[in-house]
Amino acid sequence: MSDFEAIFEWLKGCPALYELWVVSSLLEDRRNIVQLKSSANMYDVDWQPYRYGGGRYIFNPVEPYFFDVDIICYRAVYSDQNTYNLDAQNEVQAVCDWLIECQNNGDAPQLETPCYQIECLSAKPFIRDQYVYENDTNAILVDYAVTVRFYTDNPAKRRTVIR
């Protein structure tokens, strides 16, 4: 199982997120996804020159190593339904609250390289983008995102390159 599959399965444990990932007919072919956002560099590079020219690069694995993912939830927002819109936003906020609870409890998914900590980088969901729904002028599709950082063992090995 890949890391993304393991993260996806782990996220299914969040009751609020599981409900959000039920794709409605309004959302058509859009999907709620887990998307890689960024990661730490795998190496720190040290240059050690030789006395008579040339030298060597020493690649040391970076610790702590991490990667960030965005959990993206598409929701419909209606101009004439404030209560519905607030409920949708509160549902996505419940996902943030669950992730912060997991962070505080030390709960993390089982990845290929051991994951020893997660960190919810956004205590509130943020809007990544908005899309106009063609068939309903009162509706806008909003993709809310929550960023989560996963700390794992760095898979890189120390190595030296001589030049």
Backbone as a printed PyTorch tensor [residue, N CA C, xyz], in Angstrom:
tensor([[[  0.8510,  -1.1680,   0.0000],
         [  0.0000,   0.0000,   0.0000],
         [  0.9060,   1.2430,   0.0000]],

        [[  0.6220,   2.1800,  -0.9020],
         [  1.4160,   3.4020,  -0.9790],
         [  1.0930,   4.3150,   0.2000]],

        [[  1.9260,   5.3220,   0.4060],
         [  1.6910,   6.2750,   1.4930],
         [  0.3620,   6.9960,   1.3220]],

        [[  0.0170,   7.3720,   0.0840],
         [ -1.2370,   8.0860,  -0.1310],
         [ -2.4350,   7.1860,   0.1340]],

        [[ -2.3470,   5.9140,  -0.2290],
         [ -3.4390,   4.9880,   0.0860],
         [ -3.5820,   4.8260,   1.5920]],

        [[ -2.4420,   4.7370,   2.2980],
         [ -2.4770,   4.5950,   3.7600],
         [ -3.0680,   5.8490,   4.4050]],

        [[ -2.6990,   7.0250,   3.9070],
         [ -3.2480,   8.2760,   4.4370],
         [ -4.7420,   8.3460,   4.1650]],

        [[ -5.1480,   7.9630,   2.9550],
         [ -6.5650,   7.9880,   2.5970],
         [ -7.3640,   7.0560,   3.5090]],

        [[ -6.8480,   5.8480,   3.7440],
         [ -7.5420,   4.9020,   4.6230],
         [ -7.5990,   5.4270,   6.0490]],

        [[ -6.5160,   6.0340,   6.5190],
         [ -6.4780,   6.6060,   7.8670],
         [ -7.5000,   7.7290,   7.9930]],

        [[ -7.6170,   8.5650,   6.9590],
         [ -8.5620,   9.6860,   6.9940],
         [-10.0130,   9.2240,   7.0070]],

        [[-10.2740,   8.0160,   6.5450],
         [-11.6400,   7.4920,   6.5950],
         [-12.1250,   7.3160,   8.0270]],

        [[-11.1940,   7.3370,   8.9910],
         [-11.5610,   7.2540,  10.4040],
         [-12.1680,   8.5350,  10.9340]],

        [[-12.0650,   9.6120,  10.1800],
         [-12.6550,  10.8890,  10.5940],
         [-14.1180,  10.9080,  10.1830]],

        [[-15.0480,  10.8940,  11.1420],
         [-16.4750,  10.8400,  10.7800],
         [-16.9180,  12.0080,   9.9160]],

        [[-16.4620,  13.2130,  10.2300],
         [-16.8850,  14.3920,   9.4570],
         [-16.3490,  14.3250,   8.0330]],

        [[-15.1260,  13.8650,   7.8760],
         [-14.5290,  13.7930,   6.5460],
         [-15.1850,  12.7030,   5.7140]],

        [[-15.5040,  11.5980,   6.3380],
         [-16.1560,  10.5150,   5.6090],
         [-17.4800,  10.9880,   5.0200]],

        [[-18.2330,  11.7910,   5.7720],
         [-19.4960,  12.3300,   5.2660],
         [-19.2620,  13.3360,   4.1320]],

        [[-18.1890,  14.1380,   4.2530],
         [-17.9070,  15.1220,   3.2120],
         [-17.4830,  14.4600,   1.9080]],

        [[-16.8720,  13.2840,   1.9940],
         [-16.3650,  12.6450,   0.7930],
         [-17.4270,  11.8840,   0.0190]],

        [[-18.6730,  11.9420,   0.4630],
         [-19.7660,  11.3860,  -0.3270],
         [-20.0750,  12.4340,  -1.4040]],

        [[-19.7720,  12.1040,  -2.6360],
         [-19.8810,  13.0830,  -3.7100],
         [-21.3330,  13.2060,  -4.1450]],

        [[-21.8520,  14.4320,  -4.1070],
         [-23.2460,  14.6540,  -4.4920],
         [-23.3600,  14.7910,  -6.0030]],

        [[-24.5680,  14.7290,  -6.5030],
         [-24.7730,  14.8590,  -7.9440],
         [-24.4320,  16.2670,  -8.4150]],

        [[-24.5300,  17.2550,  -7.5210],
         [-24.1930,  18.6230,  -7.8990],
         [-22.7140,  18.7520,  -8.2560]],

        [[-21.8780,  17.9720,  -7.5860],
         [-20.4380,  18.0980,  -7.8000],
         [-19.9780,  17.4010,  -9.0740]],

        [[-20.8500,  16.6700,  -9.7250],
         [-20.5660,  15.9670, -10.9670],
         [-19.2740,  15.1630, -10.8630]],

        [[-18.2570,  15.4630, -11.7280],
         [-17.0660,  14.6120, -11.7550],
         [-15.9660,  15.1010, -10.8170]],

        [[-16.2210,  16.1080, -10.0420],
         [-15.1990,  16.5880,  -9.1030],
         [-15.0820,  15.5890,  -7.9490]],

        [[-13.8700,  15.4590,  -7.4400],
         [-13.6150,  14.5190,  -6.3590],
         [-12.9310,  15.2340,  -5.2080]],

        [[-13.1170,  14.7230,  -4.0260],
         [-12.3840,  15.2010,  -2.8670],
         [-11.1110,  14.3850,  -2.7940]],

        [[ -9.9960,  15.0480,  -2.6290],
         [ -8.7170,  14.3800,  -2.8380],
         [ -7.7280,  14.6750,  -1.7250]],

        [[ -6.6830,  13.8630,  -1.7070],
         [ -5.5020,  14.0840,  -0.8860],
         [ -4.3870,  14.3930,  -1.8720]],

        [[ -3.7680,  15.5620,  -1.7350],
         [ -2.8120,  16.0210,  -2.7410],
         [ -1.5120,  16.4520,  -2.0670]],

        [[ -0.3730,  15.9740,  -2.5900],
         [  0.9270,  16.3780,  -2.0720],
         [  1.1180,  17.8650,  -2.2990]],

        [[  1.5340,  18.5650,  -1.2470],
         [  1.7360,  19.9990,  -1.3550],
         [  3.2210,  20.3400,  -1.3840]],

        [[  3.9930,  19.8260,  -0.4480],
         [  5.4260,  20.1080,  -0.3880],
         [  6.1020,  19.0630,   0.4840]],

        [[  7.4130,  19.1150,   0.5270],
         [  8.1610,  18.2040,   1.3880],
         [  9.4880,  18.8430,   1.7530]],

        [[ 10.1290,  18.2770,   2.7550],
         [ 11.4460,  18.7460,   3.1750],
         [ 12.4760,  18.2890,   2.1420]],

        [[ 13.5930,  18.9960,   2.0580],
         [ 14.7040,  18.5010,   1.2500],
         [ 15.1990,  17.2070,   1.8640]],

        [[ 15.6450,  16.2780,   1.0200],
         [ 16.1080,  14.9970,   1.5420],
         [ 17.5320,  15.0790,   2.0880]],

        [[ 18.3280,  16.0400,   1.5680],
         [ 19.7340,  16.0990,   1.9550],
         [ 20.1670,  17.4990,   2.3440]],

        [[ 21.1420,  17.5770,   3.2600],
         [ 21.9850,  18.7440,   3.4510],
         [ 23.2930,  18.4130,   2.7510]],

        [[ 23.8370,  19.3640,   1.9990],
         [ 25.0520,  19.0970,   1.2280],
         [ 26.2050,  19.8970,   1.8240]],

        [[ 27.2850,  19.2090,   2.1500],
         [ 28.5130,  19.8430,   2.6290],
         [ 29.5910,  19.6770,   1.5630]],

        [[ 30.2680,  20.7890,   1.2120],
         [ 31.3780,  20.7720,   0.2580],
         [ 32.6660,  20.8090,   1.0560]],

        [[ 33.5250,  19.8260,   0.8070],
         [ 34.8340,  19.7820,   1.4550],
         [ 35.9080,  19.8160,   0.3780]],

        [[ 36.5660,  21.0060,   0.2180],
         [ 37.5940,  21.1040,  -0.8340],
         [ 38.8730,  20.3690,  -0.4380]],

        [[ 39.5410,  19.8180,  -1.4640],
         [ 40.8570,  19.2300,  -1.2500],
         [ 41.9020,  20.3310,  -1.3410]],

        [[ 43.0350,  20.1120,  -0.7260],
         [ 44.0880,  21.1230,  -0.6890],
         [ 44.6000,  21.4720,  -2.0790]],

        [[ 44.7000,  20.5220,  -2.9860],
         [ 45.2810,  20.7460,  -4.3100],
         [ 44.2290,  20.7540,  -5.4190]],

        [[ 43.0410,  21.1700,  -5.1150],
         [ 41.9740,  21.2530,  -6.1140],
         [ 40.9770,  20.1260,  -5.9700]],

        [[ 39.8450,  20.3340,  -6.5420],
         [ 38.7850,  19.3310,  -6.4430],
         [ 38.1860,  19.3230,  -5.0530]],

        [[ 37.4760,  18.2910,  -4.7530],
         [ 36.8670,  18.1630,  -3.4410],
         [ 35.7780,  17.1150,  -3.4620]],

        [[ 34.9980,  17.1140,  -2.4110],
         [ 33.9160,  16.1320,  -2.3460],
         [ 32.6790,  16.7650,  -1.7350]],

        [[ 31.5480,  16.2870,  -2.2060],
         [ 30.2540,  16.6610,  -1.6550],
         [ 29.8110,  15.5300,  -0.7440]],

        [[ 29.3910,  15.8880,   0.4510],
         [ 28.8530,  14.8920,   1.3680],
         [ 27.3670,  15.1990,   1.5280]],

        [[ 26.5500,  14.2310,   1.1630],
         [ 25.0950,  14.3560,   1.2430],
         [ 24.6210,  13.6850,   2.5310]],

        [[ 24.1530,  14.4920,   3.4660],
         [ 23.6520,  13.9930,   4.7390],
         [ 22.1320,  14.0640,   4.7600]],

        [[ 21.4430,  12.9700,   5.1080],
         [ 19.9800,  13.0100,   5.1720],
         [ 19.4900,  14.0340,   6.2000]],

        [[ 18.4780,  14.7690,   5.8370],
         [ 17.9000,  15.8020,   6.6950],
         [ 16.9890,  15.1450,   7.7300]],

        [[ 17.1000,  15.5820,   8.9610],
         [ 16.1750,  15.1730,  10.0220],
         [ 15.6970,  16.4340,  10.7100]],

        [[ 14.4640,  16.6180,  11.0350],
         [ 13.3650,  15.7090,  10.7190],
         [ 12.9360,  15.8720,   9.2630]],

        [[ 12.4800,  14.7890,   8.6870],
         [ 11.9870,  14.7810,   7.3180],
         [ 10.4630,  14.7840,   7.3760]],

        [[  9.8390,  15.5340,   6.4850],
         [  8.3790,  15.6110,   6.4890],
         [  7.8700,  15.8310,   5.0690]],

        [[  6.5890,  15.5900,   4.8960],
         [  5.8920,  16.0020,   3.6770],
         [  4.5110,  16.4890,   4.0550]],

        [[  4.0100,  17.4490,   3.2820],
         [  2.7080,  18.0650,   3.5420],
         [  1.7130,  17.6020,   2.4920]],

        [[  0.4860,  17.3870,   2.9210],
         [ -0.5970,  17.0830,   1.9830],
         [ -1.7600,  18.0250,   2.2640]],

        [[ -2.4670,  18.3590,   1.2110],
         [ -3.7160,  19.1020,   1.3290],
         [ -4.8580,  18.1060,   1.2400]],

        [[ -5.7770,  18.1920,   2.1740],
         [ -7.0100,  17.4210,   2.1200],
         [ -8.0460,  18.3890,   1.5760]],

        [[ -8.5690,  18.0910,   0.3980],
         [ -9.4280,  19.0380,  -0.3130],
         [-10.8570,  18.5010,  -0.3420]],

        [[-11.7820,  19.3330,   0.0980],
         [-13.1970,  18.9700,   0.1530],
         [-13.9890,  19.9650,  -0.6840]],

        [[-14.6530,  19.4820,  -1.7060],
         [-15.4960,  20.3400,  -2.5420],
         [-16.8750,  20.4530,  -1.9070]],

        [[-17.3360,  21.6720,  -1.7430],
         [-18.6620,  21.9160,  -1.1970],
         [-19.3700,  22.9490,  -2.0530]],

        [[-20.6810,  22.8380,  -2.1250],
         [-21.4880,  23.8290,  -2.8310],
         [-21.8700,  24.9300,  -1.8540]],

        [[-21.7920,  26.1710,  -2.3130],
         [-22.1920,  27.3330,  -1.5190],
         [-23.2820,  28.0450,  -2.3100]],

        [[-24.3750,  28.3680,  -1.6230],
         [-25.5300,  28.9890,  -2.2730],
         [-25.6990,  30.4120,  -1.7560]],

        [[-25.9940,  31.3390,  -2.6580],
         [-26.1330,  32.7470,  -2.2690],
         [-27.3530,  32.9960,  -1.3900]],

        [[-28.3460,  32.1160,  -1.4530],
         [-29.5870,  32.3570,  -0.7090],
         [-29.8020,  31.3740,   0.4450]],

        [[-28.7720,  30.6470,   0.8740],
         [-28.9250,  29.6490,   1.9340],
         [-27.7890,  29.7740,   2.9550]],

        [[-27.8430,  30.7960,   3.7610],
         [-26.7820,  31.0580,   4.7390],
         [-26.5990,  29.9330,   5.7410]],

        [[-27.7040,  29.3620,   6.2150],
         [-27.6160,  28.2850,   7.2010],
         [-26.8950,  27.0810,   6.6140]],

        [[-27.2500,  26.7030,   5.3900],
         [-26.5920,  25.5810,   4.7180],
         [-25.0920,  25.8650,   4.5450]],

        [[-24.7580,  27.0880,   4.1430],
         [-23.3550,  27.4480,   3.9180],
         [-22.5470,  27.3630,   5.2110]],

        [[-23.1280,  27.8480,   6.3150],
         [-22.4260,  27.7630,   7.6000],
         [-22.2690,  26.3200,   8.0550]],

        [[-23.2880,  25.4960,   7.8210],
         [-23.1860,  24.0770,   8.1670],
         [-22.0680,  23.4050,   7.3750]],

        [[-21.9650,  23.7330,   6.0980],
         [-20.9020,  23.1500,   5.2700],
         [-19.5270,  23.5600,   5.7860]],

        [[-19.3940,  24.8140,   6.1650],
         [-18.1140,  25.2910,   6.6930],
         [-17.8060,  24.6350,   8.0430]],

        [[-18.8160,  24.4590,   8.8670],
         [-18.6150,  23.7950,  10.1540],
         [-18.2290,  22.3280,   9.9840]],

        [[-18.7530,  21.6710,   8.9440],
         [-18.3730,  20.2840,   8.6710],
         [-16.8920,  20.1810,   8.3300]],

        [[-16.4020,  21.1190,   7.5420],
         [-14.9710,  21.1060,   7.2040],
         [-14.1500,  21.4770,   8.4380]],

        [[-14.6560,  22.3700,   9.2660],
         [-13.9630,  22.7070,  10.5170],
         [-13.8630,  21.4880,  11.4230]],

        [[-14.8700,  20.6320,  11.4150],
         [-14.8320,  19.4050,  12.2160],
         [-13.6780,  18.5010,  11.7780]],

        [[-13.3260,  18.5250,  10.4980],
         [-12.1770,  17.7660,  10.0100],
         [-10.8950,  18.3150,  10.6390]],

        [[-10.7470,  19.6420,  10.6620],
         [ -9.5770,  20.2600,  11.3020],
         [ -9.4980,  19.8720,  12.7710]],

        [[-10.6350,  19.9230,  13.4550],
         [-10.6560,  19.5880,  14.8800],
         [-10.2310,  18.1360,  15.1030]],

        [[-10.6870,  17.2140,  14.2490],
         [-10.3150,  15.8050,  14.3610],
         [ -8.8210,  15.6320,  14.1340]],

        [[ -8.2660,  16.3320,  13.1410],
         [ -6.8290,  16.2300,  12.8650],
         [ -6.0000,  16.7780,  14.0240]],

        [[ -6.4410,  17.8670,  14.6250],
         [ -5.7260,  18.4240,  15.7880],
         [ -5.8050,  17.4580,  16.9670]],

        [[ -6.9480,  16.8020,  17.1340],
         [ -7.0830,  15.7890,  18.1890],
         [ -6.1250,  14.6200,  17.9430]],

        [[ -6.0270,  14.1700,  16.6880],
         [ -5.0800,  13.0930,  16.3510],
         [ -3.6470,  13.5340,  16.6300]],

        [[ -3.3460,  14.7860,  16.2890],
         [ -2.0090,  15.3320,  16.5440],
         [ -1.7000,  15.2930,  18.0450]],

        [[ -2.6440,  15.7070,  18.8600],
         [ -2.4290,  15.7430,  20.3060],
         [ -2.3700,  14.3600,  20.9290]],

        [[ -3.0720,  13.3800,  20.3220],
         [ -3.0850,  12.0070,  20.8480],
         [ -1.9530,  11.1510,  20.3020]],

        [[ -1.1940,  11.6660,  19.3350],
         [ -0.1150,  10.8750,  18.7480],
         [ -0.5960,   9.8400,  17.7480]],

        [[ -1.8100,  10.0020,  17.2480],
         [ -2.3620,   9.0750,  16.2570],
         [ -1.8060,   9.4310,  14.8810]],

        [[ -1.2760,   8.4500,  14.1660],
         [ -0.7000,   8.6810,  12.8380],
         [ -0.9310,   7.4430,  11.9780]],

        [[ -0.9910,   7.6140,  10.6620],
         [ -1.1890,   6.4510,   9.7820],
         [  0.0580,   5.5860,   9.7140]],

        [[ -0.1250,   4.3360,   9.3130],
         [  0.9880,   3.4030,   9.1160],
         [  1.4970,   3.5500,   7.6880]],

        [[  2.6140,   4.2460,   7.5190],
         [  3.1830,   4.4880,   6.1940],
         [  4.3210,   3.5090,   5.9190]],

        [[  4.8510,   3.5410,   4.6750],
         [  5.9660,   2.6640,   4.3120],
         [  7.1820,   2.9310,   5.1950]],

        [[  7.5250,   4.2100,   5.3720],
         [  8.5290,   4.5760,   6.3710],
         [  7.7500,   5.0560,   7.5800]],

        [[  8.1520,   4.6490,   8.7840],
         [  7.3260,   4.9560,   9.9610],
         [  7.0260,   6.4510,  10.1090]],

        [[  5.7620,   6.7450,  10.3320],
         [  5.3080,   8.1150,  10.5890],
         [  5.1950,   8.2630,  12.0960]],

        [[  5.9730,   9.1610,  12.6680],
         [  5.9680,   9.2820,  14.1220],
         [  5.2050,  10.4890,  14.6240]],

        [[  4.7710,  11.3800,  13.7310],
         [  3.9590,  12.5100,  14.1830],
         [  3.2500,  13.1360,  12.9970]],

        [[  2.0350,  13.6420,  13.2500],
         [  1.3450,  14.4700,  12.2730],
         [  1.1760,  15.8550,  12.8800]],

        [[  1.0130,  16.8380,  12.0140],
         [  0.7890,  18.2020,  12.4760],
         [ -0.2180,  18.8540,  11.5320]],

        [[ -1.3230,  19.3100,  12.0760],
         [ -2.3110,  20.0290,  11.2830],
         [ -1.8230,  21.4700,  11.1740]],

        [[ -1.4480,  21.9010,   9.9610],
         [ -0.8500,  23.2140,   9.7680],
         [ -1.8840,  24.3230,   9.6470]],

        [[ -3.1250,  23.9620,   9.4730],
         [ -4.1690,  24.9790,   9.3580],
         [ -5.2820,  24.6430,  10.3400]],

        [[ -5.3940,  25.4560,  11.3760],
         [ -6.4270,  25.2170,  12.3880],
         [ -7.8260,  25.5130,  11.8490]],

        [[ -7.8840,  26.2530,  10.7680],
         [ -9.1430,  26.5520,  10.0880],
         [ -8.9850,  26.1630,   8.6200]],

        [[-10.0460,  25.6480,   7.9950],
         [ -9.9470,  25.3370,   6.5660],
         [ -9.8240,  26.6230,   5.7550]],

        [[ -9.0700,  26.5450,   4.6730],
         [ -8.9500,  27.7090,   3.8040],
         [ -9.5140,  27.3730,   2.4310]],

        [[ -9.9420,  28.4030,   1.7230],
         [-10.5290,  28.2070,   0.3980],
         [ -9.4090,  28.2610,  -0.6280]],

        [[ -9.2200,  27.1500,  -1.3270],
         [ -8.1980,  27.0820,  -2.3660],
         [ -8.6690,  27.6980,  -3.6590]],

        [[ -9.9120,  27.4210,  -4.0230],
         [-10.4370,  27.9190,  -5.2870],
         [-11.9580,  27.8800,  -5.2620]],

        [[-12.5590,  28.5850,  -6.2210],
         [-14.0120,  28.5990,  -6.3720],
         [-14.3440,  28.4030,  -7.8390]],

        [[-15.4460,  27.7140,  -8.0880],
         [-15.8810,  27.4240,  -9.4450],
         [-17.3440,  27.8000,  -9.5820]],

        [[-17.6920,  28.4170, -10.6640],
         [-19.0900,  28.7570, -10.9300],
         [-19.7870,  27.5110, -11.4490]],

        [[-20.9420,  27.2220, -10.8710],
         [-21.7290,  26.0820, -11.3210],
         [-22.6060,  26.5540, -12.4690]],

        [[-22.4250,  25.9790, -13.6450],
         [-23.0610,  26.4660, -14.8700],
         [-24.5910,  26.4100, -14.8440]],

        [[-25.1650,  25.3820, -14.2250],
         [-26.6140,  25.1930, -14.2810],
         [-27.3870,  25.9410, -13.2020]],

        [[-26.6830,  26.5180, -12.2280],
         [-27.3660,  27.1950, -11.1220],
         [-26.5890,  28.4660, -10.7940]],

        [[-27.1670,  29.6160, -11.0790],
         [-26.4690,  30.8800, -10.8560],
         [-26.3520,  31.2080,  -9.3660]],

        [[-27.1090,  30.5400,  -8.5130],
         [-27.0180,  30.7630,  -7.0680],
         [-25.9510,  29.9120,  -6.4070]],

        [[-25.3490,  28.9780,  -7.1350],
         [-24.4040,  28.0320,  -6.5370],
         [-22.9740,  28.2820,  -7.0190]],

        [[-22.0670,  28.1020,  -6.0970],
         [-20.6310,  28.1470,  -6.3970],
         [-20.0190,  26.9090,  -5.7560]],

        [[-19.1350,  26.2350,  -6.4640],
         [-18.3990,  25.1270,  -5.8820],
         [-17.1310,  25.6880,  -5.2520]],

        [[-16.9210,  25.3760,  -3.9960],
         [-15.7620,  25.8630,  -3.2570],
         [-14.9340,  24.6660,  -2.8510]],

        [[-13.6170,  24.7250,  -3.0890],
         [-12.7970,  23.6480,  -2.5420],
         [-12.0420,  24.1620,  -1.3250]],

        [[-12.4570,  23.6000,  -0.1800],
         [-11.8250,  23.8880,   1.0950],
         [-10.6240,  22.9650,   1.2380]],

        [[ -9.5600,  23.4730,   1.8100],
         [ -8.3710,  22.6520,   1.9990],
         [ -7.8950,  22.7530,   3.4420]],

        [[ -7.3220,  21.6610,   3.9080],
         [ -6.6800,  21.5820,   5.2130],
         [ -5.3080,  20.9740,   4.9570]],

        [[ -4.2550,  21.5950,   5.4640],
         [ -2.9040,  21.0910,   5.2450],
         [ -2.4370,  20.3160,   6.4660]],

        [[ -1.9170,  19.1110,   6.2130],
         [ -1.4120,  18.2410,   7.2710],
         [  0.0300,  17.8660,   6.9490]],

        [[  0.8960,  17.9400,   7.9560],
         [  2.3050,  17.5680,   7.7940],
         [  2.5300,  16.2120,   8.4560]],

        [[  3.2020,  15.3260,   7.7310],
         [  3.5310,  13.9940,   8.2290],
         [  5.0400,  13.8990,   8.4030]],

        [[  5.4760,  13.6590,   9.6360],
         [  6.9020,  13.4880,   9.9400],
         [  7.2340,  11.9990,   9.8680]],

        [[  8.2210,  11.6700,   9.0370],
         [  8.6240,  10.2770,   8.8660],
         [ 10.1430,  10.1780,   8.9340]],

        [[ 10.6310,   8.9390,   8.9450],
         [ 12.0730,   8.7280,   8.8250],
         [ 12.4850,   9.0780,   7.4070]],

        [[ 13.6140,   9.7340,   7.2730],
         [ 14.1160,  10.0990,   5.9480],
         [ 14.6070,   8.8310,   5.2450]],

        [[ 14.0790,   8.5230,   4.0620],
         [ 14.4940,   7.2990,   3.3680],
         [ 15.8610,   7.4120,   2.6990]],

        [[ 16.4540,   8.6090,   2.6810],
         [ 17.7360,   8.8110,   2.0000],
         [ 18.8900,   8.2230,   2.8260]],

        [[ 19.9300,   7.8090,   2.1410],
         [ 21.1350,   7.2980,   2.7740],
         [ 22.2580,   8.3080,   2.5710]],

        [[ 23.1890,   8.3690,   3.5400],
         [ 24.3390,   9.2540,   3.4320],
         [ 25.2200,   8.7740,   2.2870]],

        [[ 25.7300,   9.7370,   1.5040],
         [ 26.6120,   9.3620,   0.4030],
         [ 27.5840,  10.4820,   0.1100]],

        [[ 28.6530,  10.1480,  -0.6010],
         [ 29.7130,  11.0920,  -0.9350],
         [ 29.9360,  11.0670,  -2.4380]],

        [[ 30.1230,  12.2490,  -3.0220],
         [ 30.4460,  12.3670,  -4.4450],
         [ 31.7480,  13.1510,  -4.5470]],

        [[ 32.7310,  12.5750,  -5.2320],
         [ 34.0460,  13.2260,  -5.4000],
         [ 34.0840,  13.8950,  -6.7610]],

        [[ 34.5870,  15.1500,  -6.7680],
         [ 34.6860,  15.9010,  -8.0240],
         [ 36.0550,  16.4930,  -8.1900]]])
